[in-house]
Amino acid sequence: MADPVYFIDNDVQQRVLTIEDAIDVTERMYREWAAGRATIRPKTNMYVYDDDGEHRYGFSTMEGGSQELGVVAIRIKSDVQPIRREAPRPGTSLPTSASKGAGAEGMFCGLVYLFSTHTGAPLAILNDGYIQHVRVAASAAVAAKHLAREDAETLCILGSQWMARTHAPAMCAVRPIKRIRVYSPDREHREAFAKEMTGRLKIPVEVMDSPQAAVEGADIVSCCTNSFHHPVLSGEWLEDGTFISNVLSSELGEDALARVSYTVKNQPLRSLADHVFEAGSPPPGVTPRSEGAGWLRQVDEATPLLSEVVSGTARGRADRQEVTFFSNNEGTGLQFAAVGALVLERLREHPDAGVKTMPLDWFLQDIPD
């Protein structure tokens, strides 16, 4: 009897995934990518503008595959976005639901499909919520292994929601972190983060009243915000020898970028003209947020890839004084293939009652495509 196709929700993923295992498989995939045994297709965006002039539909995909894992993943996002996005005041933030959503208020649609490279059959469908945050944090932690000082002890987290909750344990997994300082605009959120991470990581997490107070003196600064409009990190706050990671292209101001001595990027640059497609157009005088253009402030074709650093064909940290930066210049399907295959492996070893299954026959047909 053929194996069923799994549907794996976010709750199951949180039960079976460890950040340490995610970092390990992610680092292996960067090495495989550099050796030509893994590959990606860059993110593609499609937009369909609503006739009301207020919204557009967004559909995006990214793919990646690995010989070692025997898996190809495609990550799909489907949402409706306001064309005129409200810009928060500097030092404040808006919830993600203010910029997109699907189906109902406060809900989102993102899925990861895993396929076998040996049989061509589908293996699993996963909600992309939790795995999305784990794969970004795992990549940042791989970068920290090569770019942060080995004795880094103080971690600054800017942000206090989902990305912060995966980045904190990820950085602690690769460096001997003894203290964490957190800042986000919402005091209630940052206090909740500090309480949760203190209990989980068994190290002190200090709530700071300003981003400057959180950053100054930190060995590692992880920007984990939803600040699409305003920088959250100033170069004046950075010490020599700091390692920086980001989630969004807007998080580092120009003065922060000027302090960086050495930058490593996540993936090759994509041609936006070749990967962004539109039906319709925004109302006159309205320019929607560009998809991907912001990363060009940080990286160019000559910027080394993390896969090259991991494989040894590009250097890591040069000395203790160097300010290093991992630019998360958009995600890759290979990240989802790596962590998704890990989830599937763990569930085959230790079944979870929360997994839903579907017959493979539902996904196969006898009419050629």
C-alpha positions in Angstrom: 0.0 0.0 0.0 1.4 3.4 -0.9 2.3 5.9 1.8 -0.4 8.5 2.4 0.2 12.2 1.8 0.6 14.0 5.1 -1.0 17.3 6.0 1.2 18.8 8.8 -0.1 21.9 10.6 1.9 24.4 12.6 1.1 22.8 16.0 2.6 19.5 14.9 5.7 21.2 13.4 6.3 22.9 16.8 6.2 19.6 18.6 8.6 17.7 16.3 11.1 20.4 15.2 14.1 21.4 17.2 16.1 24.5 16.2 19.4 22.6 16.5 18.3 20.0 14.0 16.9 22.7 11.7 20.3 24.5 11.8 22.1 21.3 11.0 20.1 20.4 8.0 20.1 24.0 6.7 23.8 24.2 6.9 24.1 20.9 5.0 21.8 22.2 2.3 24.0 25.4 1.8 27.0 23.1 1.4 25.0 20.9 -1.1 24.0 24.0 -3.0 27.5 25.2 -3.3 28.5 21.7 -4.6 25.8 21.7 -7.3 23.8 19.0 -5.6 20.9 21.3 -4.6 19.2 24.1 -6.4 16.6 26.8 -6.2 14.2 28.7 -8.5 14.0 32.3 -7.3 10.8 33.8 -5.8 8.2 34.8 -8.3 5.4 37.3 -7.5 2.1 37.8 -9.4 -0.3 40.6 -8.6 -3.9 41.0 -9.8 -5.3 44.5 -9.0 -8.9 44.8 -7.8 -11.1 47.3 -9.7 -11.9 49.0 -6.4 -8.5 50.7 -6.5 -7.9 49.7 -2.9 -6.6 46.2 -3.0 -4.5 43.8 -5.0 -4.2 40.0 -4.9 -0.7 38.6 -4.4 0.5 35.1 -5.3 4.1 34.1 -4.8 6.1 30.9 -5.1 9.6 29.7 -4.5 11.1 26.3 -5.1 14.1 24.3 -4.1 15.4 20.7 -4.4 18.1 18.5 -3.0 19.7 15.3 -4.3 20.6 14.3 -0.7 17.1 14.7 0.7 15.4 13.4 -2.4 12.9 16.2 -2.0 11.6 19.2 -4.0 9.6 21.9 -2.1 7.4 24.6 -3.4 6.2 27.3 -1.0 3.0 29.2 -2.0 1.6 32.3 -0.5 -1.9 33.7 -1.4 -3.2 36.9 0.0 -5.1 40.1 -0.5 -3.1 43.3 0.2 -4.2 47.0 0.6 -2.6 49.1 -2.1 -2.4 52.1 0.2 -0.5 50.8 3.2 -0.7 52.8 6.3 2.8 53.9 7.4 3.3 53.7 11.2 5.0 56.5 13.0 8.7 55.9 13.6 9.2 53.8 16.7 5.9 52.1 16.3 4.7 49.1 14.3 1.6 47.6 12.8 0.5 44.0 12.9 1.2 41.9 9.8 -2.6 41.6 9.3 -2.6 45.3 8.4 -0.6 44.6 5.2 -2.1 41.3 4.0 -4.5 38.5 4.8 -6.6 35.6 3.4 -10.0 34.2 4.0 -10.9 36.1 7.2 -9.6 38.9 9.4 -6.2 38.0 11.0 -5.8 34.9 8.9 -3.1 34.0 6.3 -2.7 31.4 3.5 0.8 29.9 3.0 1.5 26.3 2.1 4.6 24.2 1.5 4.3 21.1 -0.8 6.9 18.4 -0.7 7.5 16.0 -3.6 9.7 13.0 -3.9 12.5 13.3 -6.5 12.5 9.4 -6.7 8.9 8.8 -7.5 7.5 12.2 -8.5 4.7 11.7 -6.0 3.6 14.3 -3.4 4.8 13.5 0.1 3.3 16.2 2.3 1.6 19.6 2.6 2.5 21.9 5.4 1.2 25.1 6.8 4.1 27.6 6.2 3.6 29.7 9.4 6.0 28.0 11.9 8.4 26.5 9.3 8.7 30.0 7.8 10.1 31.5 11.0 12.3 28.5 11.7 14.0 28.4 8.3 14.8 32.2 8.5 16.3 31.8 12.0 18.2 28.6 11.0 19.9 30.4 8.1 20.8 33.4 10.3 22.3 31.0 12.8 24.3 29.2 10.1 25.6 32.7 9.2 26.4 33.4 12.8 28.5 30.3 13.0 30.8 31.7 10.4 30.5 35.4 10.9 30.0 36.1 14.7 32.9 36.0 17.2 33.2 32.6 18.8 33.0 34.1 22.3 29.8 36.2 21.5 27.9 36.4 24.8 25.4 39.2 24.5 22.5 39.0 22.0 20.2 41.9 21.1 16.8 41.1 19.6 14.9 43.9 18.0 11.3 42.7 17.7 9.4 40.3 20.0 7.0 38.3 17.9 7.4 35.1 15.9 10.7 35.8 14.2 12.2 36.9 17.5 11.0 33.7 19.2 12.9 31.5 16.7 16.0 33.7 16.4 16.8 33.8 20.1 17.1 30.0 20.5 18.9 29.7 17.2 21.6 32.2 18.2 21.9 30.5 21.5 22.4 27.2 19.7 25.5 28.4 17.9 27.2 30.8 20.3 27.7 30.8 24.1 25.0 33.5 24.8 24.8 34.4 28.4 22.3 37.3 28.2 19.7 38.6 25.9 18.4 42.2 25.6 15.1 42.8 23.8 13.3 45.8 22.5 10.1 46.2 20.5 7.7 49.2 20.5 5.0 47.3 22.4 6.0 47.0 26.1 3.5 44.2 26.7 4.9 42.2 23.8 8.6 42.6 24.8 7.8 41.7 28.4 6.0 38.5 27.3 8.9 37.6 25.1 11.4 38.1 28.0 9.3 35.9 30.3 8.9 33.1 27.8 12.6 33.1 26.6 14.0 33.3 30.1 12.0 30.2 31.0 12.8 28.4 27.8 16.5 29.2 27.4 17.4 29.5 31.1 19.4 32.7 30.6 18.4 36.2 31.7 16.4 38.3 29.1 16.4 42.0 29.9 13.6 44.2 28.6 15.0 47.5 27.3 13.1 50.8 26.9 14.9 51.8 23.6 16.5 50.1 20.6 19.7 52.0 21.4 19.9 50.5 24.9 19.3 47.1 23.5 21.9 47.3 20.8 24.8 49.0 22.6 27.4 46.5 23.7 25.8 43.6 22.0 27.9 41.0 20.2 25.0 39.9 18.0 22.1 42.0 16.8 19.2 40.2 15.2 16.6 42.4 13.6 13.3 40.5 13.7 10.8 43.3 13.1 7.9 44.0 10.7 9.2 47.5 10.1 8.6 47.9 6.3 8.9 51.7 6.4 11.5 52.8 8.9 15.0 51.6 9.8 15.3 50.1 13.3 19.1 49.9 13.6 21.5 52.9 13.7 25.2 52.6 13.0 25.9 54.9 15.9 24.9 52.1 18.3 27.1 49.4 16.9 30.3 48.2 18.6 33.3 46.9 16.6 33.1 43.2 16.1 29.3 43.0 16.0 27.4 40.4 13.9 24.1 41.6 12.4 21.3 39.7 10.8 18.0 41.0 9.4 14.6 39.8 8.3 13.5 42.9 6.2 15.5 45.1 3.8 14.3 48.2 5.6 15.6 47.4 9.0 19.1 48.7 8.6 19.5 52.5 8.0 22.2 53.8 5.7 24.4 54.7 8.7 24.2 51.1 9.9 25.1 49.7 6.5 28.1 52.1 6.4 29.4 50.5 9.6 29.4 47.0 8.1 32.8 45.7 7.0 31.8 42.5 5.4 28.4 41.4 4.1 27.2 37.9 3.0 23.9 37.4 1.2 21.5 34.5 1.3 21.0 34.0 -2.4 21.9 35.4 -5.9 20.1 38.5 -6.9 16.9 37.9 -9.0 15.8 40.1 -11.9 12.6 41.7 -10.7 11.5 42.3 -14.3 11.7 38.6 -14.9 10.0 37.5 -11.7 7.2 40.0 -11.0 4.0 39.8 -13.1 1.0 42.1 -12.9 -2.6 42.2 -14.2 -4.0 45.7 -13.9 -2.3 48.6 -12.3 -2.5 50.8 -9.1 -4.5 54.0 -9.1 -2.7 57.1 -10.4 -0.3 58.5 -7.9 0.0 55.3 -5.9 3.2 53.3 -5.8 2.8 50.0 -4.0 5.7 48.7 -2.0 8.3 47.2 -4.3 8.9 43.4 -4.0 12.6 42.9 -3.5 14.1 46.2 -4.7 15.1 47.2 -1.2 17.8 44.5 -1.0 19.8 46.3 -3.7 20.8 48.8 -1.0 22.7 46.0 0.8 24.0 43.5 -1.7 25.2 43.3 -5.3 26.4 40.6 -7.6 29.9 40.6 -6.0 28.6 40.0 -2.4 29.5 36.5 -1.4 26.8 33.9 -0.8 26.3 32.1 2.5 26.6 28.8 0.6 30.1 29.9 -0.5 31.1 30.8 3.0 29.8 27.4 4.4 31.6 25.5 1.7 34.9 27.4 2.2 35.1 29.1 -1.2 34.4 32.5 0.4 35.8 33.7 3.7 34.1 34.0 7.1 35.0 36.6 9.8 38.5 38.0 9.3 39.2 39.4 12.8 37.6 40.4 16.1 37.0 44.0 15.0 35.1 43.4 11.8 31.4 44.3 11.7 29.8 41.5 9.8 26.3 41.3 8.3 24.1 38.5 6.9 21.6 40.0 4.5 18.6 37.8 4.3 17.9 39.0 0.8 14.7 37.0 0.4 14.1 33.4 1.2 14.6 30.3 -0.9 12.7 27.1 -1.6 15.7 25.1 -0.5 15.2 26.3 3.1 11.7 24.9 3.0 12.9 21.7 1.4 15.5 21.2 4.1 13.3 22.0 7.1 10.2 20.4 5.6 12.0 17.1 4.9 13.3 17.2 8.5 9.7 17.5 9.8 8.7 14.6 7.6 11.6 12.5 8.8 10.8 13.1 12.4 7.2 12.2 11.9 8.1 8.9 10.3 10.3 8.1 13.3 7.8 9.3 15.9 4.2 9.6 14.6 2.1 12.4 15.9 -1.6 12.1 16.4 -2.1 15.6 15.0 -1.0 14.7 11.5 -3.8 14.3 9.0 -3.4 11.9 6.0 -4.8 11.8 2.5 -4.7 8.9 0.1 -2.0 9.2 -2.5 -4.6 8.3 -5.1 -6.3 11.6 -4.7 -3.2 13.3 -6.2 -2.5 10.9 -9.1 -4.3 10.5 -12.4 -4.2 8.1 -15.4 -4.5 10.9 -18.0 -1.1 12.2 -19.2 -0.4 15.9 -18.4 
